[in-house]
Every structure is written in structure tokens, then in C-alpha cells.
Amino acid sequence: MKKIRVAVVGCGAIAQRRHIPEYAANPNVEFVAFVDPVIERAEEFAAKYDAKAFASYEEMLSEVKPEAVSVCTPNYLHAPVAIAAANAGAHVLVEKPMASTDEEAAAMVEAASKNGVYLMVGHNQRLMPPHVKAKQILDSGALGRVLTFRTSFGHPGPEGWSVDGKGSWFFRKEEAIMGAMGDLGVHKSDLIRYLLSDEVAQVTGFIGTLDKEGTDVDDNATCLLRMKSGAIGTLVASWTYYKGEDNSTVFWCENGVMKIGTDPKDQIIVELRNGTVEKYNVGAISTNDKQETSGVVDAFIESLLTNTKPSISGEEGRKSLAVILAAFESQATGKVITL
């Protein structure tokens, strides 16, 4: 089978820990280029995988003409790089948040459509085995309607994750645009939409910089969400969980409660009102400390091989981004924002 020619734009932490190793493990992929303004980073991977190194994505797109591009840049470049890649005829896998504004997200979707290429967003939470199983349970109807929920994603911050540590672009607002909400919150807005097969109707956001010194990007957010179904819940994103990462979700339903990621052994615990308790050990949820294969790259390549639109499409990414942007609007205006 013909291998898909892939270029990776941005060779920082997410590329090094997720995209590059997952592409390398996929037998249907051939690396053709790596791009990073710190050219030594690109050269290191280019040498390892017999590809070309570039400091400029524009130069790479014109010279190499890849079939697929992973966009692993700082947030402010997601839209420009993705649109340029689509205009060059390449399929695009872009990291989250897919864009800085809804206008950018719409332009990305339009560029992919116009050029007949696929656009996928790296919302890996949907693909983690506990979340796949949780959706099956919810869809089965055994728990009845979801009435209330909470979903949380917190860790000590990107300084322990980024290749640049405390000097990372994550803390520079002109490059990051948003902090913990863009890094973690958007994962959870996407997860809630996916698990509930529902859209967010209203958002109230309390967002601030509480403890990260020398930055004006948000390090904490607590949001109130009302879904179109009427279910209400909270979404929390934090870069100040200094003693223990949290990536958990709980649904309180008509017939019982489902807890995801709250127990170190059983990733899903279902407690029904009739007294029965069901526990599922169904693979881990990836953390910064313990990386698991995200499934995103394999899903992206599978969609290209089968000529099938990715389930985590640009349109889906745009809807999840809209929730986060609404939370920022709520924080700025003091109002409940209706989507």
C-alpha cells in the first residue's frame, strides 16, 4: 500500500511526545519534512527519519508538497498554517484549540472544503478507551437522562511539559491567545458535546490568572454550562493542580451516577439507584506524567486511507472552540452567553 507523505510543522512537546512517535509507529506513513523556527529541532527529526528540515512552513509546502500536515505550532499559527497547507492540497491535522477566533475556524473549514482535503482537530479525549466506553454506556440508555455533570482537567501547568519550560510560548498571550482554557478547557467542551451527543446552549465563565507569575494568560477557569437538553454542569480547567493531575468527569443521571477517571484502578464506575455497582477497567486516560497513545494520528491516517471524513472534523472543532470563546465573553461582560 502506498505510504502517505507527512510533514510536521512545529517540533515542540506535542509533536515530540504524540504526533511524531505515533506517525512513526504507523506503517502507512512516510515522513517528508519537519518544520520549526528553531531549525535544529527540525534537523534532528529530519536526520532520524530521512526527511527534509525547514525553518519556514511556506517554503516547505512549496518545495516538498506533502499529502498531509500536522500543525503543532503555537496557537496563533494554527489557522495560518492549516489554511496554507489546505491551499497547497494537503490534508490537515491541527492541534487544539483549532483557532484563536471563530472567524479563523470558519476560514479553516472553508479552505479544506474548497481544496477537497480533510481537516481534523486533535481532540484526543474522544478516543481514550474510558471515554469510548462511557459513551457506549450513556447511549445504551441504562442510566436514563443525564441531569447534571462536572468535567475537570487540571495539572501543574505547561512549564513541566513544554520543551521551553517556563520560557514557553504557552505563557505569551500574543502566541498562546488563551491559557488553561485553550490547553485543557477546550478538550472538555469537546468531550461533553461528544459524550452527551448534545450542544452547549448557554455558558457562564469565571476565568482568571491566579498563580502563574509573569503571564497574562488564564491559569484557571470554572464554567457553568447548560446543554440544549437542559442538563446543567460545570467545566473546570486549571494549570495550578500542583499536587496531582485531574482528568475526570461525573454524570448524575435519572437511574444513577457514572464516574470516569475518579479511581486509579477502575476507569469507569457506574452506581445504579437499585444498588448495583458496575466497574470497568478499560485502558487508561493519558496524562502528562503517563503518556498513552492518543489514537488521533491513527484515526487521521485511517480517514485518509479510506477517504472518509474524520469524525473529529473541523466543524466539530469549531463547535467546541465556540464554547470556550463564549466563556471568555462571559468573563469579559459578566453575562450569561447564549450560543
Secondary structure by P-SEA (a helix, b strand, c coil): cbbbbbbbcccccccccccaaaaaaccccccccccccaaaaaaaaaaaacbbbbccaaaaaacccccbbbbbccccaaaaaaaaaaaabbbbbbcccccccaaaaaaaaaaaaaacbbbbccccccccaaaaaaaaaaaaccccccccccccccccccccccccccccccccccccccccccccaaaaaaaaaaaacccccbbbbbcccccccccccccbbbbbbbccccccbbbbbbcccccccccccccccccbbbbccccccccbbbbcccbbbbbbbcccccccccccccaaaaaaaaaaaacccccccaaaaaaaaaaaaaaaaaaaccccccc
